[in-house]
Amino acid sequence: MYSTSTFVDMLVSIGFKTEGYILTKEYPDGNRMSVDIEHRKLTFPSAIKGRERNDFYDDKHKENMVVFECVERLLTKGYHPEHIELEKEWHLGHDTKGGRADICITDPEGQMLIIIECKTYGEEYEDEMANMLNDGGQLFSYWQQEKATRWLCLYASPYQ
């Protein structure tokens, strides 16, 4: 389970610089990500759409740390922030029930490339994997809304 200390250790190990309670990483294109440990605030590059729902973490919002780590790894791999959207929403089924994918990545033409569902490591991840094997789970529901999607990814991190 994520904790602040393991989260900080992981961020430092992947290149975040510490100044007081703030950890920051700058990318070659000038974008930055940062974490304010004291206020438990996560800051994503401004070009990432939908980031507001993922800007805070605590014991109830541990998945936000997983999303933050995943986005960092995507940026390190060279994905552009303007092609990333957090919490993209679809209405699923005949009722008003909706779904929100944690991370969506589009190609330069705006076509859906990847849908990523982030889970905390362990039980939450295992439960969603079982759901996927049983009835498709969240990811396949989202794929039904975006059938041109090339890849679906269930992501968890062992850095806990």
N, C-alpha and C positions, 0 to 999 in steps of 0.2 A: 504494500500500500504506500502511495506517495506520502512523503512528509516534507516539510520545508527543508530540512537539512539534506535529505537525499536529492531533492529537486535542485537545491543550490549546488551540491557536489556535481551532479550531472551537468548542469549548465556551465560550470567552470571547466569541466573536462572537455566540453565541446567548444570552448573558446570565448565564453562570456567573461568580460572584465568586471571586477568588483570595485566599487567606490562607495564606501559606507554600506548602506542598505540597498543600494541600486546595483543590479547586474545588467550589463549592456553588451550587445554584439552588433557590430556594424558590418554590412556586406559590401562587396566591391562596387555595387551599383549605388551606394549611398543610403540604402534602406537600413533601418535599425529595429531591433527588438529589445525590449527591456523588461525587467522585473523589479518592482519595488517590494522588497521583502517586508518592510515595516507595515505597509498599507495593503499588502497582498494584491497588488495591482499588476496585471499583465498588459504590456503595450506592444501591439502589432504594428507593422508598417501601415500607414494611412491608406494606401492603395488597396489593401485587402478589404473586400466588402463584408459586411455583417459581423465585424469583429466585436461589436459592443457587448454582445451576450457572453463573450468569453474573456472579459477584461478583469475578472476577479477570481481569486481562488481561496478556498478554505476547506474545512472538512466536508462540507456539503457539495463543493464544486471541484473535487479532485480531478474529474475528467478534463477540466479546463487546462490543467497542467499537462495532460497527455496531448491535448490539441495543440498547446503552445509548443511542446517539443516536436510534434509531427510537422507543424508549420516551419519551425526552424530547420528541420532536416530537408524539407522541400526547398526552402530558399537556398540552403547550402548546395543542394543538387542543381540549382540553376533555374528553378521555376520562378516566374515573375509574379510579384504580389498582385498585380492587376488581373491576373488569371486565377486568383484564389478567392473563394467565397466561403465564409463560415456560416453555418446554420441555415443553409438554403432550405426553403420550406416548400413542401408540396401538400396538397390535400389528397388523402388516400381513401379509396373506397367510396361508398355511397353516402356516408355520413360526413359530419364536419371534422372527423378525426384527421389530423395532419401528421406529417413526419418532417423532421429536420435532419439533414445530413450534416455531420460535423464539419467536413471539409469537402469542397468541390473544386476541381481544377478544370478549366477550359483551355482549349488550344487557342492560338492567336486569332482564329476565325470565330471564336465564341462557342464552338461545339464542345459538349461535355466530354472530357477526356477520362477523368478519374473521380470516383466518389469514394470517400474514406469515412468510415465510421470508427471513432476512437472509443476505447474502453479502458478502464483501469485494469491493470494486470491481475490475473487470478480469477476469482469467481465471476466478476462481471464479464470478463472476456470469454470465459468458458461457457457461461450461460448464453451469450449471444452466438457463439459458435454452434452450440447445440440447436438454438433457434434456426440458424441458417441451414443446418443439415436437416432439420425437421420440416420446415415450411418456407425457407428462404430468408426469414428474418428481416431486419430493417433494410439491409443493403439491396436485396432483391425487390423489395417494395419500391425503393427509390429508383432502381433500374427500370421498373415498369413505367415510371414517369419520364425517364430520360434514356430511351432504348438505344440511342446512338453512343452511349457511354462505352468506352473501350475497356476500362478496368474497374473492378470493385475491390476495395481493400478494407479488411478488418484489422485495425492497428491497436496494439498495446505495447507498452514499454517495460522492459525488465529492470529499468533504473529506479528502484524503489527502496 
